[in-house]
Amino acid sequence: MPTLYLRDVPHALLRRLRDLARTEQRPVSRQAILLLERALADAPVPDPRMLALLKRIARTREKIRRSGRRFPPSERMVREERER
């Protein structure tokens, strides 16, 4: 089974984890795994289509950035459109 190491865990958080593990009569590592499982059980699963779209947007932004093209601020564009 893989191992997960955490750095820079705040002292107060580690203390709370240890206290909870002691109360639940579990090893700290098992308590941490249970808490992670609970937290991730309700986490949304990313939509692959959305991830693909975000990657395309990032590539397009990078392409535009490298080209050196400049665009007017969006506030100015909205103002000009409203004045029409």
C-alpha positions as CSV (number, residue, x, y, z in Angstrom):
1,M,0.0,0.0,0.0
2,P,1.4,3.5,-0.9
3,T,2.6,5.8,1.9
4,L,1.6,9.5,2.2
5,Y,3.9,11.9,4.1
6,L,2.7,15.3,5.1
7,R,5.1,18.2,5.8
8,D,4.4,21.4,7.8
9,V,1.3,20.1,9.5
10,P,0.3,22.8,12.0
11,H,0.8,21.7,15.6
12,A,-2.8,22.4,16.6
13,L,-4.1,20.2,13.7
14,L,-1.8,17.3,14.6
15,R,-2.9,17.6,18.3
16,R,-6.6,17.5,17.2
17,L,-5.9,14.4,15.1
18,R,-4.1,12.6,17.9
19,D,-6.8,13.5,20.4
20,L,-9.5,12.2,18.0
21,A,-7.6,9.0,17.3
22,R,-7.2,8.4,21.0
23,T,-10.9,9.0,21.6
24,E,-11.8,6.6,18.8
25,Q,-9.1,4.1,19.9
26,R,-7.4,4.1,16.5
27,P,-3.8,4.7,15.4
28,V,-3.3,8.2,14.1
29,S,-2.6,6.9,10.6
30,R,-5.9,5.0,10.5
31,Q,-7.8,8.0,11.8
32,A,-6.2,10.2,9.2
33,I,-7.2,7.8,6.5
34,L,-10.8,7.7,7.7
35,L,-11.0,11.5,7.8
36,L,-9.6,11.7,4.2
37,E,-12.1,9.1,3.0
38,R,-15.0,11.0,4.5
39,A,-13.8,14.3,3.1
40,L,-13.3,12.9,-0.4
41,A,-16.5,10.9,-0.5
42,D,-18.5,14.0,-1.1
43,A,-15.9,15.7,-3.3
44,P,-17.1,16.4,-6.8
45,V,-15.6,14.3,-9.6
46,P,-14.3,16.6,-12.4
47,D,-16.2,16.2,-15.7
48,P,-13.7,15.1,-18.3
49,R,-15.2,17.4,-20.9
50,M,-14.8,20.4,-18.6
51,L,-11.2,19.4,-18.0
52,A,-10.6,19.2,-21.7
53,L,-12.2,22.6,-22.2
54,L,-10.0,24.1,-19.5
55,K,-6.9,22.7,-21.1
56,R,-7.9,24.2,-24.5
57,I,-8.5,27.5,-22.8
58,A,-5.1,27.4,-21.1
59,R,-3.4,26.5,-24.4
60,T,-5.1,29.3,-26.2
61,R,-4.2,31.8,-23.5
62,E,-0.6,30.7,-23.7
63,K,-0.6,30.9,-27.5
64,I,-2.0,34.5,-27.3
65,R,0.5,35.5,-24.6
66,R,3.5,34.2,-26.6
67,S,2.2,36.0,-29.8
68,G,2.6,39.4,-27.9
69,R,-1.0,40.4,-29.0
70,R,-2.6,42.9,-26.6
71,F,-6.3,43.3,-26.0
72,P,-8.1,46.2,-24.5
73,P,-9.4,45.9,-20.9
74,S,-12.8,44.2,-20.8
75,E,-14.3,47.2,-18.9
76,R,-13.5,49.5,-21.8
77,M,-15.0,47.0,-24.3
78,V,-18.2,46.8,-22.3
79,R,-18.4,50.6,-21.9
80,E,-17.9,51.1,-25.7
81,E,-20.6,48.5,-26.4
82,R,-23.1,50.1,-24.0
83,E,-22.5,53.5,-25.6
84,R,-23.5,52.3,-29.1
